[in-house]
Amino acid sequence: MTVLAAPPPATADWLLGLYRAMLRIRLIEEEIAARYGEEKMRCPVHLSVGQEAAAVGVCAALRPGDKAFSTHRCHGHYLAMGGSLKAMLAELYGRAAGCCGGRGGSMHLFDEAVGLMASVPIVGSNLPLAGGAALAIRQTGGDNVAVAFLGDGAVEEGVWHEVANFAAVHRLPLVVVLENNLYSVYTNLADRQPARPLTELALPYRLLALQADGNDVLASHGVMAEAVAHARGGAGPVLVVLDTYRWREHCGPNYDNDIGYRSVAEFEAWRGRCPVLRFGADLRRRGLLDDQADQAMAAQTAGEIADALAFADAAPFPDPSTAAEGVYA
Amino acid sequence: MPDPRMISAGDAILEATDLAMAADPSVFLMGEGVADPKGIFGTTMGLAEKYGRERVIECPIAENGWTGIAVGAALCGRRPIVIHQRVEFALLAMEQLANNAAKLHYISNGRHTVPLVVRLIVGRGWGQGPEHSQSLESLFAYIPGLKVALPSTAADAKGMLLAAVADDNPVIFVEHRWMHYAVGAVPEGYVPAALDGPRRLVEGADVTIVASSYTTLEAMQAVEVLALNGVTADLIDLRLARPLDTRPILASVRRTGRLVAVDLGWRTLGPAAEIVAQVAEHCHGDLRAPPRRLGLGDHPTPSSRSLAQTYYPRSVEIAMAAGLAVGLPAERLLAVTEELERRRSSVPFDKPHPAFRGPF
């Protein structure tokens, strides 16, 4: 179900697969940004450009039967889990072939067949759902895990504490992935939370807490693999903190370093740690990638994106007379 | 033929829960107090011992967290029953109910279902006051995607709960605390009642009375005494506030020409307001008197029995509204209300009346 198997030791194919998955997310989101002005994607978009390593590293540690729950910033998670690009773009275009049939939009991407059960745009709201999936796993047996993707703002919500507490009491197989991109919309973490490592949030509930560079796909994968092994083994829930950075505006296709909530210097420093370029350089050092192969990979992905965009653009809208259907099962 | 088995609605809820858990291993309970020595007013008593703490999950004081956990478990094929001992506690869980439980089926274009039951208990009497005796069914009934059940009898308490657990939608199951005491004939065994409504309990020609949950029991008293004085009422028990099917109500009003709609909660913006609006839209030419609404006044529930005396519409007020709608002469109206006052006078108004023992 995930695009990437995670067989240690890391093979060349596996490493290149990680790179391809990150590059693919980057190119897809850049294309969304480029075409947003056409006003064919008439729903809000929360791009995760700059955060690809966390999505890909985390999802590469999952396996069939694991259940993930994402947020409004769900494109990367959806793609990293193996969700259909055509169904994603059709959803952004508001078409019947969209993953939600046009009922959800970009903030509700899901594909239960690949384990992304739901994306929920209310901050923290996906966490109890993941806790419930973990409880269902516990009740039905097996060693799958449930995963909640959170941003740094979600741990300000009461529901973080409620679910962390419940999951700890019941030792649920739950992994909470906190992608710390430093901003809740335009407000810096320092203005919202006391200065302390985010991993300390796990202390009151005695969760295992792990932290890694969220712009390093291998580091992200490494901590997630450790977290998943812990949870699968019945040792209880885990908090994984991945430090990363959102390049573009909170919502929309643009850069917004000019509006004053963060400095250009800060942005440039983080862009200098681009997860895609860094891992590409790493693969070149390992002799696994060269410019020609890199360009071929990008060209192949560009072709896939062009096909999916054409599909979405040509796909029929849902029948307006069906708007009231499906309220009840 | 043997006499029907008579049990209280509270006991019927326990029996339904036990049967649902025995029939389907995916059914489990969550809530604050589900496994404690009082067992949610007795309605979960003994279940933790019988099914184990893995299926009767005592919860921390974290209503949005564990209600959302139940939503997530339901999304993954489990059938949780969560219980909030007071409706007010569920306000903390509104985010999960309104956003996730109500919408996941729709958002997923039908691929997800949320087979969840949320039992909410409405308090009344003994000075429980502003934040332990609110009837907030309108808040939940406002939201498409939730079903809102309001059982009024012991038989429906059991049958509708079994149906709610078997339903693939999130069902808000509103239990008035005094309805728990209603005794009635309840069939043994796994016998679900349809999760639908409204239903006519008494057939009459002069006036349509629509009530729900505990107010149906008050209306029943009113209908009995009205009948002794020559007024026959169509008594309609709402049962389901969402989805709301007003067709049987409209059909009744077309026949009687008169409507008294009684709410469990505040009179303003409640189900009775919606019913009156639909009657006005669809039955305008059939009306022989202005529709009347009864419900709570626009203020919080006061604790003092002095302040709460006239807060709740009783059988007396329901009969008065119906009598005025049909133009009952003053002396006969007085006879009706005096008889109802006499029946009620032996019990303080802030305690449930022992007459609310069926069969209904």
Chai-1 contact restraints between the chains, C-beta under 6 A:
chainA,res_idxA,chainB,res_idxB,connection_type,confidence,min_distance_angstrom,max_distance_angstrom,comment,restraint_id
A,C100,B,I107,contact,1.0,0.0,6.0,A-B,restraint_1
A,C100,B,N109,contact,1.0,0.0,6.0,A-B,restraint_2
A,G101,B,N109,contact,1.0,0.0,6.0,A-B,restraint_3
A,R103,B,Y106,contact,1.0,0.0,6.0,A-B,restraint_4
A,R103,B,I107,contact,1.0,0.0,6.0,A-B,restraint_5
A,R103,B,N109,contact,1.0,0.0,6.0,A-B,restraint_6
A,G104,B,I107,contact,1.0,0.0,6.0,A-B,restraint_7
A,H108,B,I107,contact,1.0,0.0,6.0,A-B,restraint_8
A,I122,B,N99,contact,1.0,0.0,6.0,A-B,restraint_9
A,S125,B,N99,contact,1.0,0.0,6.0,A-B,restraint_10
A,P128,B,G65,contact,1.0,0.0,6.0,A-B,restraint_11
A,P128,B,G68,contact,1.0,0.0,6.0,A-B,restraint_12
A,P128,B,I69,contact,1.0,0.0,6.0,A-B,restraint_13
A,P128,B,G72,contact,1.0,0.0,6.0,A-B,restraint_14
A,L129,B,G72,contact,1.0,0.0,6.0,A-B,restraint_15
A,G131,B,I69,contact,1.0,0.0,6.0,A-B,restraint_16
A,G132,B,I69,contact,1.0,0.0,6.0,A-B,restraint_17
A,G132,B,V71,contact,1.0,0.0,6.0,A-B,restraint_18
A,G132,B,G72,contact,1.0,0.0,6.0,A-B,restraint_19
A,G132,B,A73,contact,1.0,0.0,6.0,A-B,restraint_20
A,A133,B,G72,contact,1.0,0.0,6.0,A-B,restraint_21
A,A133,B,C76,contact,1.0,0.0,6.0,A-B,restraint_22
A,L135,B,I69,contact,1.0,0.0,6.0,A-B,restraint_23
A,L135,B,A73,contact,1.0,0.0,6.0,A-B,restraint_24
A,A136,B,A73,contact,1.0,0.0,6.0,A-B,restraint_25
A,A136,B,C76,contact,1.0,0.0,6.0,A-B,restraint_26
A,A136,B,R78,contact,1.0,0.0,6.0,A-B,restraint_27
A,V159,B,N64,contact,1.0,0.0,6.0,A-B,restraint_28
A,V159,B,G65,contact,1.0,0.0,6.0,A-B,restraint_29
A,E162,B,A62,contact,1.0,0.0,6.0,A-B,restraint_30
A,E162,B,G65,contact,1.0,0.0,6.0,A-B,restraint_31
A,V163,B,G65,contact,1.0,0.0,6.0,A-B,restraint_32
A,N165,B,P60,contact,1.0,0.0,6.0,A-B,restraint_33
A,F166,B,G65,contact,1.0,0.0,6.0,A-B,restraint_34
A,F166,B,W66,contact,1.0,0.0,6.0,A-B,restraint_35
A,G326,B,Y106,contact,1.0,0.0,6.0,A-B,restraint_36
A,G326,B,G110,contact,1.0,0.0,6.0,A-B,restraint_37
A,V327,B,Y106,contact,1.0,0.0,6.0,A-B,restraint_38
A,V327,B,P144,contact,1.0,0.0,6.0,A-B,restraint_39
A,V327,B,G145,contact,1.0,0.0,6.0,A-B,restraint_40
A,Y328,B,N169,contact,1.0,0.0,6.0,A-B,restraint_41
A,A329,B,H105,contact,1.0,0.0,6.0,A-B,restraint_42
A,A329,B,T113,contact,1.0,0.0,6.0,A-B,restraint_43
A,A329,B,D168,contact,1.0,0.0,6.0,A-B,restraint_44
A,A329,B,N169,contact,1.0,0.0,6.0,A-B,restraint_45
